[in-house]
Amino acid sequence: MKKILFLVVIIGASLHGYAQKELNGKYKPIQSKNSEIKDVPPTNTPPTVDPPPVKEPTVLKINPEDLYKNNSLYKPEANVEGIFYRRNEYLGGFVTNSSVSTVRYRDAAFVDGDKIRVYLNDKVIEPEVSLNGEFQGFKINLVKGMNKIDFEALNEGSASPNTAEFQVYDDKGAVIEASQWNVGTGYKATIILYKE
């Protein structure tokens, strides 16, 4: 086996060296016919345009402990040492001027059968969604003021916890937020969009 490998390496090296000898002495650069045009700038250059400024989303200051504390809509946190996902997860609050928002989600890890229920302002809008590898989602009409979206883990699939990647877009297609959640069965991941 070693002899065959050695033979392959020797043949490969010799072919590589032989191929390079073909070009020796045959390559000649093409000379310019008019050497006076070297540093003349082109006359039809397009004007430079500055890209539009990127506006960072305005973050809404909400204390997640106040959101989940003493609220019968949220399962209380389980104090299990070493298990971080037996709790509700606050994904952030954002101010927007959009009248419509698009929410998309998919399984964040490998597809293992995770299922969720989606709420908008405490009303079920998607009773059961199986997360897969492709983005799926919905559009919502935002009401003036607070628009609370909850993603409740109906299970944890074959690998705990229930994981998902999500994206929220405004009506112009700009990303308001993109992140992930990791929650246990019965717990919710919450994002708040505040329409001005």
Buried (B, 14 or more C-beta within 10 A) or exposed (E): EEEEEEEEEEEEEEEEEEEEEEEEEEEEEEEEEEEEEEEEEEEEEEEEEEEEEEEEBBEBEBEBEEBBEEEEBBBBBEEEEEEEBBBBBBBBBBBBEBEEBBBBBBBBBEBBBBBBBBBBEEEEBBEEBBBEEEEEBBEBEBEEEBBBBBBBBBBBBEEBBBBBBBBBBBBEEEEBBEBBBBBBBBBBBBBBBBBE
